[in-house]
Amino acid sequence: QKEVEQNSGPLSVPEGAIASLNCTYSDRGSQSFFWYRQYSGKSPELIMFIYSNGDKEDGRFTAQLNKASQYVSLLIRDSQPSDSATYLCAVKRDSSYKLIFGSGTRLLVRP
Amino acid sequence: KAGVTQTPRYLIKTRGQQVTLSCSPISGHRSVSWYQQTPGQGLQFLFEYFSETQRNKGNFPGRFSGRQFSNSRSEMNVSTLELGDSALYLCASSPSGPDGYTFGSGTRLTVV
């Protein structure tokens, strides 16, 4: 079992729709959770981080965390073609200095 | 504000050779991490440095090593290159740790 699991996709949504990206993790000691976006041929860029159970909103992005279910998700509202990219979920234990990444979900937003 | 700078951008090496990759973090950032990215394995952690000290090391063979200098610049070295070492090597920096990394553009290493 991988430590961080994501559906590889592609997840295809029409422009203007809500895209829902999901991530599960196996280590219950994980305390910090991150979403990175990576465009093809580019390096990852941080979109959001979340530490506490519940929702965290930043513009069109909402991160949701449920530690009991070991589940973290990213919602993108009003999806735009420019959101088409691979979204990487990453987790970190409090005592650790490394991020463990999932393999990423490719999102395709159709005009 | 300059970003994370990695050099060189591209490298082609022969099996058995060694290679050194360089990373200059954002000014003021003291934490530098290295990741290997391949299509099959995704992003895998290599090591993290803070103030010249390695705080974490990933599950890579001893052929992979790194260091950080007093100005926070970091280098990683891979000796006795194998075909499987072909990958994009990414460096990331932050003020103090993995919470809020900025990644560099990466060095694409091809081993032939």
Backbone of each chain as ProteinMPNN parsed JSONL, in Angstrom:
{"seq_chain_A": "QKEVEQNSGPLSVPEGAIASLNCTYSDRGSQSFFWYRQYSGKSPELIMFIYSNGDKEDGRFTAQLNKASQYVSLLIRDSQPSDSATYLCAVKRDSSYKLIFGSGTRLLVRP", "coords_chain_A": {"N_chain_A": [[0.845, -1.194, 0.0], [0.619, 2.163, -0.93], [1.966, 5.074, 0.655], [0.723, 7.531, 0.272], [-2.089, 8.003, -1.563], [-3.482, 8.63, -4.72], [-5.949, 9.037, -7.24], [-4.994, 8.513, -10.54], [-6.225, 9.657, -12.708], [-7.098, 10.733, -16.11], [-9.044, 13.367, -14.635], [-11.811, 14.706, -15.919], [-13.487, 17.699, -16.412], [-16.104, 20.041, -17.189], [-15.644, 23.474, -18.182], [-16.171, 25.865, -15.642], [-17.333, 24.133, -13.861], [-17.241, 22.269, -10.698], [-14.28, 20.888, -9.611], [-13.221, 17.958, -8.063], [-10.747, 16.681, -6.137], [-9.102, 13.921, -4.771], [-7.437, 12.379, -1.955], [-5.822, 9.878, -0.124], [-4.205, 8.757, 2.881], [-1.817, 6.746, 4.636], [-0.383, 6.861, 7.037], [-1.067, 7.482, 10.291], [0.201, 9.297, 11.854], [0.579, 11.524, 10.376], [0.502, 15.02, 10.048], [0.465, 17.398, 8.669], [-0.695, 18.749, 5.621], [-0.607, 19.068, 2.145], [-1.303, 20.663, -0.966], [-0.119, 20.603, -4.19], [0.332, 22.058, -7.404], [1.162, 21.027, -10.646], [2.169, 21.975, -13.696], [2.522, 20.662, -17.004], [5.815, 19.871, -17.739], [6.785, 21.701, -15.983], [7.778, 22.815, -12.644], [6.535, 21.732, -9.397], [4.078, 23.771, -7.712], [3.045, 25.328, -4.735], [-0.278, 25.198, -3.677], [-2.13, 25.086, -1.543], [-2.208, 24.551, 2.027], [-3.106, 22.501, 4.819], [-3.86, 21.946, 8.208], [-5.652, 21.313, 10.204], [-8.614, 19.441, 11.028], [-11.456, 19.722, 8.888], [-12.595, 22.391, 6.757], [-10.737, 24.516, 4.569], [-10.538, 27.538, 2.992], [-9.451, 29.224, 0.04], [-9.743, 31.585, -2.086], [-10.771, 30.295, -5.135], [-10.25, 27.773, -4.335], [-10.694, 25.024, -2.11], [-9.605, 23.236, 0.608], [-10.091, 20.128, 2.185], [-10.047, 18.307, 5.169], [-10.006, 15.215, 6.808], [-9.056, 13.626, 9.403], [-9.711, 11.336, 10.829], [-10.724, 9.619, 8.93], [-8.545, 9.573, 7.35], [-8.147, 11.19, 5.063], [-7.909, 13.592, 2.532], [-8.94, 16.35, 0.618], [-9.258, 18.343, -2.371], [-11.069, 20.979, -3.58], [-11.964, 22.615, -6.516], [-13.485, 25.416, -7.467], [-15.569, 26.808, -10.066], [-14.032, 25.93, -12.329], [-11.339, 26.465, -14.587], [-9.915, 26.364, -17.908], [-7.201, 26.888, -17.597], [-6.648, 25.687, -15.223], [-6.018, 23.129, -15.79], [-3.884, 20.603, -15.126], [-1.494, 18.627, -13.273], [-2.297, 17.537, -10.059], [-0.818, 17.361, -6.993], [-0.789, 15.635, -3.989], [0.518, 15.974, -0.739], [2.01, 14.82, 2.297], [3.015, 15.243, 5.744], [4.74, 14.208, 8.65], [4.73, 15.468, 12.016], [7.219, 15.322, 13.284], [8.991, 15.112, 11.274], [11.051, 16.04, 8.475], [10.413, 15.76, 5.86], [8.456, 15.668, 2.895], [5.906, 13.514, 1.811], [4.843, 12.477, -1.207], [1.889, 11.941, -3.184], [1.107, 10.214, -6.259], [-0.175, 11.9, -7.923], [-2.969, 13.547, -9.514], [-4.259, 13.927, -12.675], [-5.811, 16.695, -13.993], [-8.225, 17.762, -16.27], [-9.674, 20.433, -17.766], [-12.346, 21.118, -19.675], [-13.009, 23.395, -22.319]], "CA_chain_A": [[0.0, 0.0, 0.0], [1.381, 3.394, -0.971], [1.715, 5.941, 1.806], [-0.221, 8.566, -0.156], [-2.728, 7.486, -2.771], [-4.352, 9.503, -5.504], [-6.373, 8.501, -8.524], [-4.14, 9.174, -11.535], [-7.041, 10.387, -13.672], [-7.454, 12.137, -15.937], [-10.357, 13.811, -14.231], [-12.229, 15.665, -16.927], [-14.666, 18.469, -16.008], [-16.336, 21.185, -18.088], [-15.346, 24.798, -17.651], [-17.195, 26.387, -14.749], [-17.764, 23.099, -12.906], [-16.395, 22.032, -9.522], [-13.407, 19.708, -9.699], [-12.973, 17.392, -6.739], [-9.557, 15.839, -6.177], [-9.06, 13.213, -3.502], [-6.145, 11.828, -1.541], [-5.847, 9.153, 1.15], [-2.867, 8.506, 3.389], [-1.821, 5.581, 5.518], [0.288, 7.129, 8.303], [-1.914, 8.28, 11.199], [1.035, 10.336, 12.441], [0.65, 12.679, 9.47], [-0.107, 16.184, 10.696], [0.41, 18.537, 7.75], [-1.153, 18.265, 4.33], [-0.324, 20.086, 1.143], [-1.67, 20.445, -2.361], [0.731, 21.262, -5.177], [-0.088, 21.974, -8.802], [2.306, 20.922, -11.54], [1.881, 22.018, -15.124], [3.406, 19.805, -17.78], [7.138, 20.434, -18.003], [7.138, 22.704, -14.971], [7.966, 22.277, -11.297], [5.336, 21.882, -8.558], [3.894, 25.009, -6.971], [2.141, 25.125, -3.613], [-1.586, 25.855, -3.766], [-2.722, 25.22, -0.216], [-1.847, 23.593, 3.061], [-4.132, 22.399, 5.847], [-3.355, 21.223, 9.36], [-6.728, 20.924, 11.113], [-9.817, 18.865, 10.433], [-12.441, 20.672, 8.408], [-12.381, 23.028, 5.471], [-9.951, 25.749, 4.491], [-10.828, 28.117, 1.683], [-8.556, 30.264, -0.463], [-10.221, 31.912, -3.426], [-11.59, 29.231, -5.739], [-9.779, 26.488, -3.821], [-11.044, 24.614, -0.761], [-9.021, 21.98, 1.056], [-10.882, 19.487, 3.225], [-9.259, 17.291, 5.863], [-10.684, 14.339, 7.76], [-7.98, 12.781, 9.92], [-10.263, 10.044, 11.262], [-10.83, 8.807, 7.72], [-7.256, 9.678, 6.658], [-8.627, 11.64, 3.763], [-7.803, 15.024, 2.28], [-9.417, 16.622, -0.733], [-9.139, 19.701, -2.896], [-12.147, 21.367, -4.475], [-11.699, 23.799, -7.329], [-14.758, 25.939, -7.968], [-15.5, 27.575, -11.318], [-12.811, 25.445, -12.994], [-10.935, 27.122, -15.828], [-8.944, 25.564, -18.679], [-5.861, 27.118, -17.045], [-6.47, 24.803, -14.064], [-5.596, 21.821, -16.286], [-2.549, 20.337, -14.597], [-1.464, 17.502, -12.324], [-2.391, 18.0, -8.676], [-0.081, 16.463, -6.112], [-1.078, 15.681, -2.56], [1.717, 15.641, 0.04], [1.767, 14.79, 3.737], [4.219, 15.322, 6.572], [4.619, 13.991, 10.089], [5.242, 16.616, 12.76], [8.609, 15.136, 13.666], [9.755, 14.823, 10.065], [11.397, 17.154, 7.595], [10.201, 15.384, 4.479], [7.107, 15.539, 2.365], [5.639, 12.304, 1.047], [3.919, 12.87, -2.262], [1.151, 10.989, -3.993], [1.548, 10.197, -7.66], [-0.817, 13.005, -8.627], [-4.172, 13.39, -10.331], [-4.277, 14.853, -13.811], [-7.097, 17.367, -14.192], [-8.433, 18.362, -17.585], [-10.864, 21.273, -17.782], [-12.754, 21.276, -21.074], [-13.651, 24.702, -22.581]], "C_chain_A": [[0.885, 1.251, 0.0], [1.012, 4.272, 0.212], [0.694, 7.019, 1.5], [-0.789, 8.129, -1.505], [-3.62, 8.52, -3.415], [-4.752, 8.756, -6.772], [-5.613, 9.25, -9.613], [-4.925, 9.975, -12.565], [-6.795, 9.908, -15.097], [-8.889, 12.333, -15.455], [-10.751, 14.927, -15.186], [-13.508, 16.365, -16.477], [-14.868, 19.605, -17.007], [-15.975, 22.494, -17.401], [-16.512, 25.302, -16.805], [-17.67, 25.399, -13.697], [-16.839, 23.068, -11.692], [-15.581, 20.768, -9.762], [-13.086, 19.254, -8.288], [-11.837, 16.383, -6.831], [-9.369, 15.217, -4.789], [-7.705, 12.565, -3.24], [-6.35, 11.085, -0.224], [-4.417, 8.869, 1.564], [-2.917, 7.439, 4.447], [-1.234, 5.867, 6.907], [-0.562, 8.034, 9.203], [-1.128, 9.372, 11.915], [1.171, 11.562, 11.559], [-0.114, 13.845, 10.068], [-0.294, 17.366, 9.758], [0.149, 18.006, 6.347], [-1.093, 19.405, 3.327], [-0.885, 19.662, -0.207], [-0.754, 21.288, -3.245], [0.114, 21.07, -6.556], [1.166, 21.927, -9.657], [1.823, 20.915, -12.986], [2.916, 21.164, -15.844], [4.726, 20.511, -18.084], [7.597, 21.483, -17.01], [7.33, 22.033, -13.614], [6.703, 22.492, -10.47], [5.297, 23.249, -7.885], [2.815, 24.787, -5.912], [0.844, 25.906, -3.824], [-2.119, 26.129, -2.367], [-2.099, 24.235, 0.742], [-2.96, 23.61, 4.107], [-3.6, 21.54, 6.968], [-4.481, 20.641, 10.231], [-7.889, 20.312, 10.353], [-10.79, 19.952, 10.001], [-12.053, 21.232, 7.055], [-11.507, 24.262, 5.612], [-10.103, 26.291, 3.082], [-9.808, 29.192, 1.331], [-8.964, 30.532, -1.903], [-11.108, 30.806, -3.966], [-11.242, 27.852, -5.185], [-10.257, 26.262, -2.382], [-10.373, 23.281, -0.471], [-9.875, 21.441, 2.19], [-10.05, 18.372, 3.837], [-10.12, 16.53, 6.838], [-9.642, 13.339, 8.25], [-8.492, 11.413, 10.346], [-10.349, 9.088, 10.072], [-9.543, 8.808, 6.909], [-7.46, 10.086, 5.212], [-8.457, 13.14, 3.665], [-8.226, 15.267, 0.836], [-9.201, 18.08, -1.085], [-10.297, 19.935, -3.845], [-11.732, 22.632, -5.216], [-13.025, 24.247, -7.914], [-14.529, 26.721, -9.248], [-14.208, 27.214, -12.087], [-12.58, 26.143, -14.322], [-9.972, 26.223, -16.599], [-7.515, 25.719, -18.155], [-5.597, 26.303, -15.775], [-6.015, 23.407, -14.485], [-4.133, 21.594, -15.94], [-2.626, 19.034, -13.799], [-1.431, 18.062, -10.911], [-1.8, 16.942, -7.756], [-0.471, 16.715, -4.666], [0.204, 15.287, -1.826], [1.387, 15.71, 1.526], [3.088, 14.813, 4.489], [3.871, 14.994, 8.02], [5.216, 15.198, 10.803], [6.74, 16.509, 13.024], [9.53, 14.972, 12.462], [10.035, 16.097, 9.276], [11.236, 16.776, 6.136], [8.728, 15.35, 4.144], [7.017, 14.22, 1.616], [4.529, 12.634, 0.068], [3.139, 11.672, -2.796], [1.617, 11.105, -5.431], [0.842, 11.25, -8.512], [-2.053, 12.6, -9.401], [-4.126, 14.416, -11.447], [-5.684, 15.376, -14.01], [-7.132, 18.005, -15.567], [-9.74, 19.14, -17.54], [-11.193, 21.599, -19.233], [-13.438, 22.62, -21.286], [-15.104, 24.515, -23.002]], "O_chain_A": [[1.788, 1.38, 0.827], [-0.113, 4.222, 0.71], [-0.108, 7.384, 2.359], [-0.047, 7.914, -2.463], [-4.405, 9.196, -2.75], [-3.989, 7.949, -7.303], [-5.587, 10.481, -9.617], [-4.376, 10.862, -13.219], [-6.329, 8.785, -15.288], [-9.803, 11.588, -15.808], [-10.095, 15.967, -15.248], [-14.507, 15.704, -16.191], [-13.903, 20.081, -17.605], [-16.003, 22.591, -16.175], [-17.675, 25.188, -17.19], [-18.341, 25.788, -12.74], [-15.806, 23.737, -11.655], [-16.129, 19.712, -10.077], [-12.726, 20.057, -7.428], [-11.947, 15.364, -7.512], [-9.466, 15.901, -3.77], [-6.946, 12.251, -4.157], [-6.983, 11.609, 0.692], [-3.525, 8.753, 0.724], [-3.948, 7.244, 5.091], [-1.568, 5.167, 7.863], [-0.75, 9.213, 8.905], [-1.718, 10.271, 12.514], [1.81, 12.539, 11.95], [-1.24, 13.685, 10.54], [-1.119, 18.242, 10.02], [0.683, 16.975, 5.937], [-1.472, 20.54, 3.615], [-0.936, 18.478, -0.542], [-0.63, 22.501, -3.076], [-0.534, 20.062, -6.835], [2.114, 22.68, -9.434], [1.161, 19.98, -13.435], [4.032, 20.969, -15.361], [4.739, 21.617, -18.624], [8.661, 22.082, -17.169], [7.078, 20.838, -13.458], [5.884, 23.348, -10.808], [6.333, 23.814, -7.532], [1.801, 24.138, -6.169], [0.86, 27.103, -4.108], [-2.51, 27.251, -2.044], [-1.536, 23.218, 0.336], [-3.665, 24.607, 4.261], [-2.959, 20.518, 6.72], [-4.302, 19.624, 10.901], [-8.119, 20.623, 9.184], [-10.929, 20.977, 10.669], [-11.285, 20.627, 6.308], [-11.531, 24.955, 6.629], [-9.833, 25.597, 2.102], [-9.362, 29.959, 2.184], [-8.583, 29.804, -2.819], [-12.088, 30.423, -3.327], [-11.886, 26.865, -5.54], [-10.232, 27.17, -1.552], [-10.549, 22.314, -1.212], [-10.329, 22.195, 3.051], [-9.424, 17.589, 3.123], [-10.877, 17.123, 7.606], [-9.38, 12.33, 7.595], [-7.767, 10.424, 10.232], [-10.078, 7.894, 10.202], [-9.453, 8.122, 5.891], [-7.011, 9.421, 4.278], [-8.809, 13.878, 4.585], [-7.907, 14.48, -0.055], [-8.99, 18.93, -0.22], [-10.489, 19.183, -4.8], [-11.222, 23.584, -4.626], [-13.618, 23.558, -8.744], [-13.436, 27.235, -9.489], [-13.413, 28.085, -12.44], [-13.517, 26.379, -15.085], [-9.283, 25.4, -15.996], [-6.711, 24.793, -18.256], [-4.461, 26.235, -15.305], [-5.664, 22.589, -13.635], [-3.254, 22.316, -16.411], [-3.689, 18.428, -13.672], [-0.638, 18.951, -10.603], [-2.227, 15.788, -7.748], [-0.482, 17.85, -4.189], [0.899, 14.364, -2.25], [0.594, 16.545, 1.962], [4.136, 14.455, 3.952], [2.851, 15.439, 8.547], [6.098, 15.871, 10.27], [7.448, 17.515, 12.988], [10.724, 14.72, 12.624], [9.329, 17.097, 9.409], [11.847, 17.392, 5.263], [7.877, 15.049, 4.981], [7.93, 13.848, 0.88], [3.426, 13.019, 0.456], [3.645, 10.551, -2.854], [2.415, 11.976, -5.777], [1.203, 11.472, -9.668], [-2.173, 11.471, -9.877], [-3.975, 15.613, -11.205], [-6.63, 14.607, -14.173], [-6.198, 18.695, -15.976], [-10.8, 18.561, -17.3], [-10.424, 22.264, -19.927], [-14.347, 22.97, -20.534], [-15.802, 25.495, -23.263]]}, "seq_chain_B": "KAGVTQTPRYLIKTRGQQVTLSCSPISGHRSVSWYQQTPGQGLQFLFEYFSETQRNKGNFPGRFSGRQFSNSRSEMNVSTLELGDSALYLCASSPSGPDGYTFGSGTRLTVV", "coords_chain_B": {"N_chain_B": [[12.197, 39.29, -6.322], [14.428, 36.685, -6.392], [13.919, 33.326, -7.488], [14.167, 29.813, -6.652], [17.129, 28.528, -7.771], [18.371, 26.228, -10.023], [21.111, 24.451, -11.263], [22.951, 22.411, -13.584], [20.39, 22.918, -16.141], [19.898, 20.804, -17.845], [21.387, 17.597, -18.29], [23.486, 15.167, -19.698], [24.753, 12.088, -19.089], [27.081, 9.34, -18.888], [26.719, 5.887, -18.072], [28.157, 4.881, -15.01], [29.612, 7.179, -14.63], [29.96, 10.165, -12.559], [27.949, 12.769, -11.075], [27.283, 16.177, -10.296], [24.886, 18.246, -8.917], [23.501, 21.503, -8.584], [22.005, 23.827, -6.29], [20.58, 26.886, -5.589], [19.045, 28.457, -3.015], [16.083, 30.471, -2.287], [16.774, 33.757, -1.204], [17.473, 34.02, 2.202], [16.179, 31.711, 2.869], [16.662, 28.787, 4.687], [16.271, 26.095, 4.723], [16.698, 23.364, 2.643], [15.628, 21.037, 0.322], [15.827, 17.974, -1.548], [14.413, 16.291, -4.305], [13.574, 13.456, -6.272], [12.082, 13.007, -9.379], [10.237, 10.823, -11.28], [8.452, 9.268, -14.017], [7.381, 6.795, -13.273], [7.679, 6.473, -10.468], [7.013, 8.877, -9.328], [7.31, 11.765, -7.192], [10.032, 11.538, -5.132], [11.537, 11.65, -1.986], [14.788, 12.789, -1.315], [16.859, 14.091, 0.379], [17.052, 16.429, 3.179], [18.244, 19.573, 4.197], [19.316, 21.814, 6.719], [20.735, 24.696, 7.765], [23.325, 23.684, 7.151], [23.161, 21.109, 8.141], [22.176, 17.765, 7.739], [18.938, 16.781, 8.051], [17.096, 14.871, 7.432], [16.934, 11.861, 5.554], [16.197, 10.173, 2.577], [15.111, 6.972, 1.207], [17.355, 6.083, -0.497], [20.151, 4.705, -2.31], [23.59, 4.722, -1.096], [25.024, 5.966, -3.055], [23.939, 8.334, -3.616], [24.37, 11.511, -2.471], [24.624, 14.504, -0.49], [25.081, 17.996, 0.305], [25.187, 21.02, 2.243], [26.02, 24.404, 2.111], [27.473, 27.17, 3.966], [26.196, 29.435, 3.069], [23.727, 28.562, 2.488], [23.372, 27.455, -0.004], [23.103, 24.447, -1.911], [24.333, 21.219, -2.823], [23.945, 18.211, -4.687], [25.174, 14.959, -5.144], [25.686, 12.299, -7.351], [27.082, 9.227, -7.599], [28.71, 6.749, -9.66], [26.808, 6.372, -11.849], [23.653, 5.014, -12.839], [21.399, 3.629, -15.312], [18.815, 3.842, -14.37], [18.865, 6.127, -12.854], [18.142, 8.223, -14.327], [16.207, 11.031, -14.436], [14.097, 13.761, -13.278], [15.505, 16.066, -11.209], [14.633, 17.762, -8.426], [14.919, 20.68, -6.51], [14.004, 22.207, -3.477], [13.135, 25.02, -1.486], [12.717, 26.645, 1.716], [11.907, 28.87, 4.448], [12.293, 27.482, 6.924], [11.573, 24.762, 6.926], [9.69, 21.921, 5.626], [7.152, 23.104, 5.366], [5.653, 24.826, 3.153], [7.149, 24.9, 0.702], [9.132, 26.192, -1.991], [9.722, 25.286, -5.214], [12.515, 24.69, -7.374], [13.311, 24.908, -10.926], [14.35, 22.536, -11.676], [16.688, 19.896, -12.544], [17.226, 18.098, -15.351], [18.291, 14.932, -15.677], [19.85, 12.697, -17.779], [20.861, 9.439, -18.215], [22.971, 7.549, -20.128]], "CA_chain_B": [[12.839, 38.281, -5.474], [14.812, 35.547, -7.204], [13.402, 32.045, -7.037], [15.147, 28.762, -6.428], [17.891, 28.351, -9.013], [19.061, 24.95, -10.137], [21.991, 24.333, -12.424], [22.469, 22.869, -14.883], [19.006, 22.519, -16.425], [19.926, 19.498, -18.503], [22.657, 16.879, -18.229], [23.543, 13.817, -20.234], [25.933, 11.414, -18.553], [27.243, 7.931, -19.239], [26.723, 4.965, -16.935], [29.41, 4.781, -14.301], [30.134, 8.502, -14.293], [29.337, 10.811, -11.419], [27.389, 14.067, -11.44], [26.981, 17.091, -9.192], [23.831, 19.201, -9.223], [23.575, 22.634, -7.674], [20.753, 24.499, -5.956], [20.671, 28.119, -4.811], [17.685, 28.714, -2.507], [15.64, 31.854, -2.179], [17.515, 34.458, -0.171], [16.851, 33.937, 3.523], [15.707, 30.352, 3.12], [17.736, 27.966, 5.239], [15.948, 24.688, 4.501], [16.775, 22.939, 1.242], [15.359, 19.616, 0.12], [15.996, 17.446, -2.898], [13.476, 15.246, -4.685], [13.712, 12.845, -7.59], [10.784, 12.773, -9.99], [10.192, 9.947, -12.447], [7.062, 8.938, -14.367], [6.91, 5.602, -12.592], [7.725, 6.571, -9.007], [6.577, 10.177, -8.855], [8.277, 12.553, -6.436], [10.576, 10.802, -3.996], [12.399, 12.47, -1.158], [16.194, 12.385, -1.235], [17.36, 14.578, 1.67], [16.732, 17.795, 3.588], [19.304, 20.229, 4.935], [19.025, 23.08, 7.387], [21.966, 25.243, 8.358], [24.441, 22.771, 6.852], [22.943, 19.808, 8.778], [21.17, 16.907, 7.112], [17.965, 16.416, 9.079], [16.332, 13.705, 6.979], [17.439, 11.238, 4.347], [15.254, 9.225, 2.012], [15.562, 5.602, 0.986], [18.155, 5.98, -1.701], [21.463, 4.108, -1.999], [24.657, 5.619, -0.676], [25.596, 6.69, -4.209], [23.327, 9.669, -3.587], [24.813, 12.27, -1.306], [24.399, 15.934, -0.632], [25.641, 18.856, 1.342], [24.722, 22.403, 2.222], [27.082, 25.317, 2.482], [27.094, 28.18, 4.96], [25.295, 30.419, 2.44], [22.502, 27.775, 2.254], [23.413, 26.754, -1.289], [23.219, 23.0, -1.694], [24.709, 20.371, -3.949], [23.793, 16.777, -4.524], [26.11, 14.202, -5.965], [25.351, 10.899, -7.612], [28.261, 8.541, -8.129], [28.486, 5.496, -10.382], [25.464, 6.521, -12.401], [22.948, 3.897, -13.464], [20.353, 4.073, -16.226], [17.633, 4.16, -13.566], [19.006, 7.435, -12.207], [17.589, 9.226, -15.237], [15.052, 11.616, -13.748], [14.123, 15.192, -13.0], [15.893, 16.294, -9.823], [14.058, 19.032, -7.992], [15.343, 21.255, -5.252], [12.979, 23.089, -2.919], [13.618, 25.74, -0.303], [11.763, 27.363, 2.557], [12.635, 29.493, 5.555], [12.694, 26.635, 8.054], [11.233, 23.355, 6.804], [8.856, 21.56, 4.472], [5.862, 23.785, 5.306], [5.685, 25.981, 2.264], [8.275, 24.816, -0.211], [9.189, 26.717, -3.348], [10.576, 24.399, -5.992], [13.251, 25.181, -8.533], [12.859, 24.365, -12.216], [14.82, 21.166, -11.799], [17.749, 19.457, -13.456], [16.851, 16.827, -15.995], [19.472, 14.095, -15.87], [19.69, 11.518, -18.628], [22.011, 8.551, -18.151], [22.957, 6.695, -21.322]], "C_chain_B": [[13.146, 37.063, -6.318], [14.243, 34.275, -6.608], [14.522, 31.09, -6.726], [15.83, 28.472, -7.769], [18.63, 27.033, -8.997], [19.907, 24.952, -11.408], [22.686, 22.983, -12.405], [21.011, 22.476, -15.09], [18.934, 21.124, -17.032], [21.336, 18.914, -18.418], [22.498, 15.54, -18.916], [24.857, 13.214, -19.767], [25.921, 9.952, -18.99], [27.225, 7.089, -17.97], [28.114, 4.878, -16.319], [30.028, 6.122, -13.938], [29.483, 9.021, -13.018], [28.873, 12.211, -11.847], [27.133, 14.875, -10.167], [25.963, 18.114, -9.668], [23.843, 20.294, -8.169], [22.216, 23.288, -7.48], [21.044, 25.738, -5.118], [19.271, 28.474, -4.329], [17.338, 30.2, -2.58], [16.393, 32.504, -1.025], [16.766, 34.415, 1.158], [16.307, 32.561, 3.866], [16.877, 29.497, 3.586], [17.493, 26.461, 5.072], [15.963, 24.402, 3.008], [16.538, 21.438, 1.193], [15.547, 19.251, -1.332], [14.998, 16.311, -3.108], [13.842, 14.735, -6.077], [12.316, 12.606, -8.146], [10.931, 11.943, -11.251], [8.747, 9.616, -12.755], [6.527, 7.752, -13.569], [6.777, 5.742, -11.09], [7.235, 7.903, -8.465], [7.694, 10.92, -8.153], [8.735, 11.773, -5.218], [11.626, 11.647, -3.296], [13.813, 11.914, -1.112], [16.802, 12.791, 0.105], [16.935, 16.023, 1.902], [17.863, 18.334, 4.433], [18.796, 21.528, 5.545], [20.3, 23.519, 8.081], [23.106, 24.225, 8.322], [24.28, 21.384, 7.477], [21.882, 19.028, 8.016], [20.216, 16.432, 8.194], [17.171, 15.168, 8.698], [16.971, 13.166, 5.702], [16.411, 10.228, 3.87], [15.894, 7.876, 1.774], [16.25, 5.441, -0.362], [19.509, 5.384, -1.329], [22.506, 5.166, -1.679], [25.321, 6.372, -1.819], [25.058, 8.115, -4.278], [23.773, 10.379, -2.308], [24.57, 13.752, -1.556], [25.132, 16.701, 0.434], [25.053, 20.26, 1.193], [25.855, 23.277, 2.746], [26.56, 26.396, 3.426], [26.175, 29.259, 4.377], [23.972, 29.77, 2.014], [22.455, 27.124, 0.866], [23.661, 25.269, -1.037], [23.662, 22.324, -2.982], [24.298, 18.944, -3.628], [24.688, 16.093, -5.542], [25.582, 12.788, -6.145], [26.58, 10.253, -8.242], [27.834, 7.262, -8.838], [27.067, 5.457, -10.954], [24.953, 5.245, -13.053], [21.853, 4.461, -14.367], [19.111, 4.532, -15.461], [17.716, 5.487, -12.828], [18.493, 8.552, -13.098], [16.286, 9.744, -14.648], [15.159, 13.129, -13.755], [14.452, 15.34, -11.512], [15.477, 17.706, -9.435], [14.599, 19.425, -6.63], [14.228, 22.178, -4.777], [13.55, 23.789, -1.699], [12.475, 26.398, 0.444], [12.539, 27.975, 3.712], [13.137, 28.501, 6.609], [12.403, 25.154, 7.891], [10.247, 23.139, 5.686], [7.502, 22.269, 4.39], [5.957, 25.015, 4.429], [6.875, 26.028, 1.338], [8.042, 25.627, -1.475], [10.185, 25.839, -4.096], [11.331, 25.173, -7.066], [12.736, 24.514, -9.792], [13.372, 22.96, -12.475], [16.006, 21.003, -12.729], [17.304, 18.127, -14.037], [18.119, 16.073, -16.339], [19.098, 12.895, -16.734], [20.98, 10.714, -18.564], [21.921, 7.583, -19.329], [24.051, 5.637, -21.233]], "O_chain_B": [[12.241, 36.465, -6.899], [14.1, 34.15, -5.392], [15.674, 31.487, -6.557], [15.166, 28.203, -8.77], [19.411, 26.749, -8.089], [19.471, 25.393, -12.472], [22.982, 22.456, -11.333], [20.456, 21.753, -14.263], [18.007, 20.363, -16.755], [22.333, 19.634, -18.468], [21.489, 14.857, -18.737], [25.933, 13.759, -20.017], [24.895, 9.41, -19.401], [27.669, 7.539, -16.914], [29.118, 4.81, -17.028], [30.869, 6.2, -13.043], [28.574, 8.397, -12.47], [29.341, 12.758, -12.845], [26.814, 14.326, -9.112], [26.155, 18.766, -10.694], [24.156, 20.045, -7.005], [21.384, 23.302, -8.387], [21.676, 25.651, -4.065], [18.395, 28.763, -5.145], [18.174, 31.05, -2.887], [16.621, 31.876, 0.009], [15.579, 34.734, 1.227], [16.009, 32.279, 5.027], [17.941, 29.482, 2.966], [18.404, 25.656, 5.26], [15.33, 25.1, 2.216], [17.164, 20.67, 1.924], [15.444, 20.091, -2.226], [14.768, 15.488, -2.222], [14.342, 15.471, -6.927], [11.459, 12.058, -7.453], [11.658, 12.313, -12.173], [7.896, 9.671, -11.867], [5.344, 7.715, -13.23], [5.853, 5.185, -10.497], [7.058, 8.044, -7.255], [8.871, 10.739, -8.465], [7.925, 11.393, -4.373], [12.48, 12.269, -3.927], [14.014, 10.718, -0.896], [17.216, 11.931, 0.883], [16.523, 16.735, 0.986], [18.387, 17.629, 5.295], [17.969, 22.234, 4.969], [20.867, 22.784, 8.889], [23.754, 23.952, 9.332], [25.183, 20.557, 7.354], [20.823, 19.561, 7.686], [20.626, 15.762, 9.142], [16.633, 14.487, 9.571], [17.482, 13.926, 4.879], [15.822, 9.508, 4.677], [17.062, 7.659, 2.094], [15.762, 4.737, -1.246], [19.971, 5.526, -0.197], [22.321, 6.35, -1.959], [26.089, 7.305, -1.59], [25.648, 8.986, -4.917], [23.565, 9.88, -1.202], [24.343, 14.185, -2.686], [25.726, 16.126, 1.347], [24.502, 20.621, 0.153], [26.548, 22.923, 3.7], [25.355, 26.515, 3.65], [25.454, 29.923, 5.122], [23.195, 30.366, 1.267], [21.566, 26.314, 0.603], [24.336, 24.889, -0.081], [23.394, 22.806, -4.083], [24.298, 18.52, -2.472], [24.918, 16.591, -6.644], [25.093, 12.166, -5.202], [27.054, 10.688, -9.291], [26.727, 6.763, -8.633], [26.249, 4.616, -10.582], [25.689, 4.51, -13.712], [21.432, 5.608, -14.216], [18.443, 5.488, -15.855], [16.73, 5.925, -12.235], [18.416, 9.703, -12.669], [15.365, 8.968, -14.393], [16.165, 13.702, -14.175], [13.749, 14.797, -10.66], [15.907, 18.694, -10.029], [14.717, 18.601, -5.724], [13.585, 22.852, -5.582], [14.354, 23.216, -0.964], [11.413, 26.67, -0.116], [13.702, 27.636, 3.929], [14.246, 28.639, 7.126], [12.938, 24.348, 8.652], [9.986, 24.04, 4.889], [6.767, 22.055, 3.426], [6.295, 26.104, 4.892], [7.532, 27.059, 1.201], [6.919, 25.738, -1.967], [11.33, 25.671, -3.676], [10.846, 26.175, -7.592], [11.844, 23.666, -9.743], [12.896, 22.271, -13.377], [16.286, 21.851, -13.577], [17.042, 17.165, -13.315], [18.916, 16.505, -17.173], [18.143, 12.176, -16.441], [22.062, 11.24, -18.825], [20.92, 6.888, -19.501], [24.198, 4.823, -22.145]]}, "name": "protein", "num_of_chains": 2, "seq": "QKEVEQNSGPLSVPEGAIASLNCTYSDRGSQSFFWYRQYSGKSPELIMFIYSNGDKEDGRFTAQLNKASQYVSLLIRDSQPSDSATYLCAVKRDSSYKLIFGSGTRLLVRPKAGVTQTPRYLIKTRGQQVTLSCSPISGHRSVSWYQQTPGQGLQFLFEYFSETQRNKGNFPGRFSGRQFSNSRSEMNVSTLELGDSALYLCASSPSGPDGYTFGSGTRLTVV"}
